[in-house]
Amino acid sequence: MALVELRQIKKSFMLGKEEMEILHGIDFTVDKGEFVAMMGPSGSGKSTTMNILGCLDRPTSGTYILDGEDVGSLDGDTLAEIRNRKIGFVFQGFNLLPKTSAIENVELPLLYAGVPGKERHRRARAALEDMGLGNRLHHEPTQLSGGQQQRVAIARGIVNMAPILMTDEPTGNLDSKTSDEIMSLFRKLNEENGITIILVTHEPDVAAYAKRVVHFRDGMILSDELNGKGHRQ
């Protein structure tokens, strides 16, 4: 069974008085343990698809099955709960709270999930140590480099032990060396921890770390291929 499955997903927005369709009937599945890169030019529909996959937005029509559950008709509170349990997020801009320590930033998803303070602290510390930041627990974002801030963001994304990690242009603000280090971390999380990763990027060098690359154009999927292994059936 697919971990995520989109069936004939369409998404429209109102532009003035006119309705503009952004996604034109997307069919897309990701199995447990995959590492998928979604590529395409600006306006291709990849970020809109990511927002739907992450339960951050709803499709106009079509069906979204997340871990065996149809989430399309769920209310906002239920979606938020599912999002917290099943999906971790990492963004280009890090999205860390300023004037807040690394460990407090990482604890946030656990706080929302109602995890007790002592266990919350233990798990946040362990996630940061896994990212090589055991000596930066109490540093605020301004005291960290861009790469370190992104590692904090990754620790926050995995601390709730969700089966899926979704990440949108995670290396966009990083230099090439730090970008390679971050992508190597994602590959390790996928291969050693079994976390399913869905990545949005416009950079071929970043997409090369994924096992599968899906190309979007004009609100449709143009191609879906395994990296170096030909077309995905």
N, C-alpha and C positions, 0 to 999 in steps of 0.2 A: 504493500500500500504506500502511495506517495505521502510524504510528510506535508507538503503543500500542493494544492491543485487548483488552478484557475481554469474555469470552463466558460468560454465565450464571453469573456469580460469586456464590457464596454464602459467608457467613462467620458462624460460630457461636462462641459463648463459653460456658463452663460457669459458671453462677451457682449456687453450692452444688452440689446434685446434679442441677440442671436445666440443660438445654442451651437457650441463647437465641440465636436467629438474628438477626443484625444486618443483614446484606445478603441480599436475597431474589431473587437471580438477576439481577444487574446486567449489562447490555449497554452498552458504552461504548467509543468509539474517538476517538483524537486523531491528526490528520494532521500531518505535518512542517510546521513554521512556524506552527501555530495558537497562539493565546493564549486559554486557556480558564479561566473562573472557575467553581468549584464552590461553590454556596451551599446553605444549609439550616440549620434550627435545631439546637441541641445534640441529639445522639442520632439525627440523620437518616441517618447513615452516610457523610457526606462525608469525614471524617478517616480512617475505616476504609478507604474506597476509596483515599484518597491513600496510606496506608501500604502497601497492596497494590501500587499503581502504582509506588511507590518501592522495591519489593522489601524493605521493612522488615518485612513480614508476609506470610503465605501465606493464600490462600483455603481454605475448607473443601472447596469443590468448584468446578468451572468451569475455564476456560482463560484464561491471561494470555499474550498474545503481545507481546513487547517487541522492536521493531526486527526483526521477522521470526523471532524465536526464542521457542519455548515455554519459559518460565522456571519453570513450576509445579513441575517435578520435579527442579530443580537443587539441589545441596547448598549448604550455607551459605557455604562458601568461594568457590564459583563465583558465587553470587549477589552476594557482597561485591565480587568483581572486576568483574562486570557493572555493579553500582551505581556503582562508582568511575569506570568508563569512560563510562557513558552517561547518568548522572543527577547533577545538582547540586542541592543542597538549601539553602533559606533558611527559617529558622524565626522565630516571633514573639519568642522569648527570645534571639535572636542566637546563643546557644550558642558564644560565643568562650571560649577558654582564658584564665583570668586570669593576671596576671603574665607574659604572653606578648605580644610585639609584634604589631602589625597584620600585618606582612609574614610573621612566623612562623605566625600563625593561617592566613593565606591559603595558605601553603606546604603545609599538612597533607595535603590530598588528593593532592598531587604526591609527598609523602614516602611515602604508602601505595602509590602507583603505581610507586615505584622510580625516579622521575625524578632524575637526577644533581643535586647541590647547586647548581652554577652556573646550570644551566638552570631549576631550580626557583625560584631567587631572581629570575632575569630575568622569568619569567612572572608571578610573584607581584607584583613591582614594577609590571609593565605593567597587570595587572588593577586594582591599587589606583589607579594613575594614571588609568585609564579611569573610575574612580569619583570622581575629583576629590580623591584622598587622597595625592597624591604627596609632600605635606609632612607626612604623618602616619605614615610607614612604620614608625617605631620607637616609636610611642605604644602604651601598653597600653590595654585596654578602659576602665579607670577614668579615663583621661585623654581619653576621647572622648565626645562627646554621643551620645544615642540614635540620631540619624540617621546619625552617622558610624559607629557600631558596626554598624548595619544595612548600610551601604555596604561595610564590611569583610566582613560575612557574605555579601553578594552577590558580592563579588570572589572569596571562597573558593568560592562556588557555581559560578562560571563559569571558574575558573582551569584546570580540567582539560579545558576545551573540549568538555564533554559536550553532546550535541544537545538534552537536555531539562533544564529547570530547574523543580523543584517547590518550591512555597513555601506554607507554612501560616500564615495570619494574619500576614503580614509587617509590617503596619502597626499591629498591635494595641497595641503599647507606645509609639506615636508620636503627637505632636500632628497636627492636620489639615494644617498647612502642610508639615511634614516628610513626612507620609504622601503628599501629592501629589507631592513631589519624588521619593520612592522609587518610586511607581507610574509616574512619568514615565520613570525609569530602566529599569524593567521593559519599558515600551512601546518604548523605544529599543533595548533588547537584542533584543526580538522583531522589530521592523521593520528595524533596520539590520544586526543580526548573524545574523538568521534563527533564533534560539534558540526552540525550542518551550517555552512556559510553561504550566504547570498550577498554578492558584492556588486555595487554599481561603480563603474569607472569609465573614463574615456581614454585611458592610457593602456596601450597594448602591453607595455612592460609589466604593468600591474596585473592585467588580465592573464598574463602568462603563468601566474602562480596558481590559477584556478585549474580544476580538472575539466571544466566544461565552460564554453563561452556561448552566450546567446546574444545575437545582434538584433537591435531594434532599429526600425526606420519608419517614420510617418505613422506611428501608432500601431505598427504591426511587427511581428517577429520575422526578420529577414532570413536568419539562419540559426541553427542550434547544433553545435559541434563539440565533440570531445577534443580536448587539446592534444593535437598531434596524433589523433587516432581516428579521424574521419567523422562522418555525420553520426549524430546520435539518433538511434531508432526510437 
